[in-house]
Amino acid sequence: MRIIGVNIPDNKRIDIALTYVYGIGPTLSQKILQTTKIAPEKRAKDLDAAEINLITEVVTKKYKVEGELRQIIKQNINTLKDLQSYRGARHARNLPVRGQRTRTNSRTVRGNVRKTAGSGKRKVSLK
């Protein structure tokens, strides 16, 4: 089943399955189901075409999700870079933006880069 161009898992509850769409979390999923009056306990495979259309209609009219949201976030980051703000400079260098320490523990942002040389001794290869 596809909603807004995203494959939704069939055997999960619809409130959980909606969170597979980028930009929809658990709270927004609950809100969407309340406005469409669909029971959150219902499985995604049990929805009929009318309910699916209702969900897609509500999401596309009220919320920015998927490609549109990614584009907005990218524009915001590029604005920070153009302004040469501190946060923009951190984004440009691929360093943590929100004040985390970088002497250790910044592997996730930097991509697991290890720049230390080790002990300095070369290993002698046996012939």
Backbone torsions as a table, in degrees:
resi	resn	phi	psi	omega
1	MET	NA	138.6	-179.0
2	ARG	-120.7	133.2	172.5
3	ILE	-127.6	122.4	178.7
4	ILE	54.5	39.9	176.3
5	GLY	78.4	12.9	-179.5
6	VAL	-120.5	134.0	175.8
7	ASN	-73.4	124.2	-179.9
8	ILE	-101.1	132.8	178.0
9	PRO	-64.6	136.1	-172.9
10	ASP	-73.2	-42.4	-171.5
11	ASN	-93.1	16.2	173.8
12	LYS	-98.5	157.8	175.2
13	ARG	-63.1	149.0	-173.6
14	ILE	-65.2	-31.4	178.8
15	ASP	-67.5	-31.9	176.4
16	ILE	-80.6	-39.9	-176.6
17	ALA	-64.1	-33.0	179.7
18	LEU	-65.6	-24.9	-179.1
19	THR	-71.3	-7.3	176.0
20	TYR	-73.5	-14.3	176.3
21	VAL	-82.5	132.0	-179.8
22	TYR	-64.7	123.7	179.8
23	GLY	103.9	-8.1	176.9
24	ILE	-112.9	118.0	176.4
25	GLY	-104.7	-172.6	-178.8
26	PRO	-60.4	-42.2	-178.0
27	THR	-66.9	-45.9	-180.0
28	LEU	-66.0	-34.3	176.5
29	SER	-61.1	-44.6	177.7
30	GLN	-61.7	-42.1	179.5
31	LYS	-61.9	-44.4	-179.6
32	ILE	-61.4	-43.2	-179.6
33	LEU	-68.5	-31.9	176.6
34	GLN	-68.4	-41.7	-179.2
35	THR	-69.7	-32.7	179.8
36	THR	-87.7	-7.8	-179.4
37	LYS	58.2	44.5	175.0
38	ILE	-108.2	136.0	-178.6
39	ALA	-68.1	129.5	-179.3
40	PRO	-67.2	-19.4	-179.3
41	GLU	-76.0	-15.9	-177.0
42	LYS	-64.6	141.3	176.6
43	ARG	-79.4	153.1	-177.4
44	ALA	-63.7	-33.7	-178.7
45	LYS	-72.3	-19.5	-178.8
46	ASP	-85.5	-5.2	179.8
47	LEU	-74.1	141.6	175.1
48	ASP	-93.8	174.4	-174.0
49	ALA	-62.2	-36.4	-179.6
50	ALA	-63.8	-41.9	179.7
51	GLU	-67.3	-39.3	179.0
52	ILE	-63.6	-44.3	178.7
53	ASN	-63.2	-37.5	179.1
54	LEU	-63.9	-43.8	179.4
55	ILE	-63.1	-48.4	-178.6
56	THR	-62.7	-37.0	179.2
57	GLU	-63.9	-46.3	-179.5
58	VAL	-63.6	-44.1	-176.7
59	VAL	-66.6	-44.5	-177.6
60	THR	-69.4	-32.3	-179.4
61	LYS	-77.5	-42.3	-170.4
62	LYS	-96.1	-30.6	-168.6
63	TYR	-124.7	152.6	173.8
64	LYS	-97.2	120.1	-178.6
65	VAL	-136.1	168.6	175.4
66	GLU	53.0	-126.7	-171.8
67	GLY	-59.8	-40.8	-179.3
68	GLU	-63.4	-43.1	179.6
69	LEU	-67.5	-43.1	177.9
70	ARG	-59.5	-40.5	-179.8
71	GLN	-64.8	-42.2	179.1
72	ILE	-63.3	-43.4	179.8
73	ILE	-63.8	-41.8	178.7
74	LYS	-63.3	-40.4	177.5
75	GLN	-63.2	-40.6	179.7
76	ASN	-63.4	-41.1	179.3
77	ILE	-66.5	-41.8	178.3
78	ASN	-64.9	-33.9	175.7
79	THR	-63.3	-43.2	177.5
80	LEU	-61.4	-39.9	178.8
81	LYS	-66.4	-42.3	-179.0
82	ASP	-65.3	-35.9	178.3
83	LEU	-73.7	-10.5	-176.4
84	GLN	56.3	40.2	177.3
85	SER	-77.5	169.0	179.3
86	TYR	-60.4	-46.8	180.0
87	ARG	-62.1	-39.1	178.8
88	GLY	-64.1	-39.7	178.3
89	ALA	-65.4	-39.1	178.2
90	ARG	-64.8	-40.9	176.7
91	HIS	-62.0	-42.8	-177.4
92	ALA	-64.0	-34.1	-179.3
93	ARG	-89.9	0.9	-176.4
94	ASN	57.7	49.2	176.3
95	LEU	-117.1	163.3	178.1
96	PRO	-59.6	138.1	-172.7
97	VAL	-96.9	-29.1	-168.1
98	ARG	-101.8	37.3	170.5
99	GLY	84.9	9.6	178.5
100	GLN	-71.7	157.2	178.7
101	ARG	-74.5	152.8	-178.5
102	THR	-121.7	-6.3	177.5
103	ARG	-62.6	-39.2	170.8
104	THR	-135.2	167.5	169.4
105	ASN	65.3	32.6	172.0
106	SER	-116.9	32.4	-175.7
107	ARG	-69.0	-34.9	-174.1
108	THR	-67.3	-39.4	-179.5
109	VAL	-74.6	-42.6	-175.9
110	ARG	-79.1	-9.8	177.0
111	GLY	85.8	39.7	175.7
112	ASN	57.8	43.2	179.7
113	VAL	-86.0	127.2	176.1
114	ARG	-113.3	112.3	-174.1
115	LYS	-101.7	-2.6	-179.5
116	THR	-77.7	151.7	-172.5
117	ALA	-88.9	-21.5	-176.6
118	GLY	103.7	-150.0	-174.8
119	SER	-81.6	-20.8	179.5
120	GLY	99.4	-17.6	179.4
121	LYS	-81.6	136.7	174.9
122	ARG	-88.1	142.9	178.8
123	LYS	-82.5	129.0	179.7
124	VAL	-83.5	125.8	-179.7
125	SER	-84.0	137.1	179.6
126	LEU	-81.3	135.7	-179.8
127	LYS	-97.5	NA	NA
